[in-house]
Amino acid sequence: MDRFKKTKPEQIAAETKPTKKTTKKVAASKVAAPKETAPEVVPVKAETVAAPIVTKTTNRILIKPVVTEKAASAQSGGKYTFIVANWAKKATIKTAVKEVYGVEPVTVNVVHVQGHRVRFGKNIGQHSDFKKAIVTLPPGKTITIHEGV
């Protein structure tokens, strides 16, 4: 398509009818000298080792750790409990824990917890349902979920 492109200002000025708007552009293009560009130097990139990237999806899978007495006692056995997204599957939870904490879990158990029914006077309601994941780590591996609790 370059053969249709007019690069010289004389060709452009000869073929266009001079009007008040175009005369200024033509005059400016005649004055400007064409710039000579130096050849671009592309630097050679060194090989880099890819670090684990925490994606947006990974941050949405693990919502928060469960802080209860039962969960704290299970941590001594290498089992950590998290509240996870309702759409998350076992494989995605496993990869999320590996990306965030750097430890690959041995197993992932998932529990669907129904929200409790509540009453406010005559009104009856229900807390939201949620999904809970119990992640078992290999022996000798630990992660710090909550410090100072």
N, C-alpha and C positions, 0 to 999 in steps of 0.2 A: 504494500500500500504506500510505500515511500515515493513511488514514481508520480503519484498524484499530489504529493505535498510540495508546496512552493516554498523554498528556503531562502531565496534571495529577495531582499526588500524591493529591488527594482522591478521584479516580476509582479509582486503584489501591488505596487503602486501603479503599474501600467495597466493592469486589468480592472482595478476598482475605480469607480467614479468618485472623484473627490467631493466630499460633503463636509459640512462643518465638523462633524464628529470624526470622520476618517482622516482628515488632513492632519490633525494633531498626531494621530497614531502613525501615519506615514512619515511625517517629519521626524518624529522621535525614532522611528526604526532606521531612517537613513543616517542619523547622527551616530547611533550606537554601532560600534565596531564588533564584528563577531569575535567571541571569546574562544581562545584555544584551550582545550581541556587537557590536562595531563592524564596519562593512563592511570587507572585506579589500581592501587596495590591492595591485594586481599591478604590479610595476615593468616598464617597457618595456625589453626587451633590445635592445642595440645589435647591429648585424650584425657577425658575427665571421667571419674568414677561417679556413677549416679547414686546420690543419696536417697534414702527412702523419702518419698514425697507424701505428705499428708494431704489428701484431696478434700474437696468440699463434702463429698459424699461420705468419706470416712468420719469427718467431724459430726455429721448428722446421724451416724449409726449409734455410736456410744453417747447416750444422753447424759447420764450421771451414774456414779457408783451408789450402791445401796449401803447406807450406814445404819446397820442394826446390830444388835448383840449376836444374833444368829449368824449374820454375814461375817462379823469380826472373828467369831470362833472358827468359822470355816476357812478363813484366811491362813490359819496356822497349818492347815492341811493342803494349802496350795490352791484353794478354790476361791475365786473372786467373783462377786456378784455385781452386775450392772443393769440399769434400766436402759433398754435399747429401743430403737424405732420399731413401730408395729410392722413395717414392711420388710424388716431385716431378716435374712435367713442365716442358718448356722455358718455357712461358708463365708458370707460377707462379714459376720461378726468376728470370725476367726482372723480374716485378713485385716480388719480394722484394729484389733488388739495387737497384731503383729506390727502394723505400721505406726501406731501411736506409742506403744510401750517397748517395742523391739524384741519381744519374746513371742515365739509361736506356741499357741496353746495346744495341748494334747487333745482335749475334748471340749465341746461346747454343748451345754444342755439349755433348752429353752422352755420357759413356762409362760403361758398366757394368764394374766391375773385380771379377774373381773373387779370393777370398781365397786366400792361399798355403797349400799343404799343409805341415803340420809334423809332426815326430815327436818324442816324448818317450820315449826307450827303445823299448819294444815298442808303445806307444800311438801311434796315428795320429790326427791331427786336422786342422782347417782353420780359418784365420782367417776372420772375417766378410767377406762380400761387401759392396761399397759402390758408390755412384754418385758420379761425379766430373763437375763442370760446368766448362767453360772458357768464360768470359764475355769477349766482345770489346767494349770501350768505343769511343765515337767518338774520332777523332783529337783530341789536345789535352786530353782528359779523363783524370784519374787519381783513384784512391782510395787511402787509406792502410789497408792491411790489417794489417800487422805492423810495429811500429816498434821499432827497436833490435835487430833480428835480423840 
